[in-house]
Amino acid sequence: MTISYPKESSKFDLAAELFWRLKGLGFLVSGEVKARAEAGRCKFDLVAFNPLTKAPLAIIEVEPPRKVGRPITALADTKRVRKYKSFGIKIYVCDSYSGIEEVVGALLA
């Protein structure tokens, strides 16, 4: 029996990297955050919070790394996304290591 090193990064790898990048920049970050919306319950992959007020700044959904030609559908107008938008804060989708840079840049702006 052998365990081979994965050829691709997983959703967990991306979430962990983004979590630690944001923590290192001083954000409060939590994973698997549960919340209630008028339309039902939600569970967010990551939520970034203001370190002083602990107010939520952004919902971050981490998707499995994209295959070539596979579009991101996480922000399509679905029931889930409508629930997320009802919280009135920014929503980001991260599906690659370059996506980590985009999310970090947006939160620092």
URDA-V350065 format. One record per residue. N is the residue number from 0. RES is the residue in three letters. PHI is phi in whole degrees, 0 to 359 (none if undefined). OMEGA is omega in radians with two decimals (NA if undefined). Layout:
N&RES&PHI&OMEGA, N&RES&PHI&OMEGA
This chain:
0&MET&none&3.11, 1&THR&222&3.02, 2&ILE&244&-3.14, 3&SER&265&3.08, 4&TYR&293&-3.10, 5&PRO&300&3.11, 6&LYS&280&-3.11, 7&GLU&232&3.05, 8&SER&287&3.11, 9&SER&260&3.05, 10&LYS&302&3.12, 11&PHE&298&3.13, 12&ASP&302&-3.14, 13&LEU&294&-3.13, 14&ALA&297&-3.13, 15&ALA&295&3.13, 16&GLU&297&3.14, 17&LEU&295&3.10, 18&PHE&305&-3.08, 19&TRP&288&3.07, 20&ARG&297&-3.13, 21&LEU&292&3.09, 22&LYS&300&3.14, 23&GLY&296&3.12, 24&LEU&268&3.07, 25&GLY&98&3.10, 26&PHE&284&2.89, 27&LEU&275&-3.10, 28&VAL&225&3.08, 29&SER&223&3.14, 30&GLY&252&3.13, 31&GLU&54&-3.10, 32&VAL&280&3.13, 33&LYS&262&3.12, 34&ALA&208&3.08, 35&ARG&247&3.02, 36&ALA&248&3.09, 37&GLU&301&-3.09, 38&ALA&273&3.12, 39&GLY&136&-3.10, 40&ARG&277&3.10, 41&CYS&227&2.97, 42&LYS&222&-3.07, 43&PHE&267&3.10, 44&ASP&299&3.10, 45&LEU&219&2.98, 46&VAL&228&3.06, 47&ALA&264&-3.11, 48&PHE&242&3.01, 49&ASN&294&-3.09, 50&PRO&292&-3.13, 51&LEU&270&-3.05, 52&THR&261&-3.06, 53&LYS&63&3.06, 54&ALA&283&3.12, 55&PRO&292&3.13, 56&LEU&259&-3.06, 57&ALA&200&2.97, 58&ILE&265&3.14, 59&ILE&236&3.07, 60&GLU&262&3.14, 61&VAL&254&3.14, 62&GLU&252&3.07, 63&PRO&303&3.14, 64&PRO&309&-3.08, 65&ARG&289&2.94, 66&LYS&272&-3.14, 67&VAL&303&3.08, 68&GLY&85&3.14, 69&ARG&273&-3.08, 70&PRO&285&3.01, 71&ILE&283&3.13, 72&THR&247&-3.03, 73&ALA&298&-3.13, 74&LEU&257&3.04, 75&ALA&295&-3.09, 76&ASP&283&3.12, 77&THR&252&3.10, 78&LYS&301&-3.14, 79&ARG&299&-3.11, 80&VAL&293&3.09, 81&ARG&299&3.07, 82&LYS&297&-3.13, 83&TYR&299&-3.13, 84&LYS&294&-3.12, 85&SER&294&3.11, 86&PHE&279&3.03, 87&GLY&74&3.06, 88&ILE&239&-3.09, 89&LYS&295&3.09, 90&ILE&237&3.10, 91&TYR&239&3.04, 92&VAL&242&3.13, 93&CYS&238&3.14, 94&ASP&226&-3.14, 95&SER&197&3.09, 96&TYR&293&3.06, 97&SER&290&3.06, 98&GLY&295&3.06, 99&ILE&301&3.14, 100&GLU&298&3.13, 101&GLU&295&-3.14, 102&VAL&294&3.13, 103&VAL&300&3.13, 104&GLY&300&-3.14, 105&ALA&294&-3.14, 106&LEU&288&3.12, 107&LEU&277&-3.08, 108&ALA&289&NA
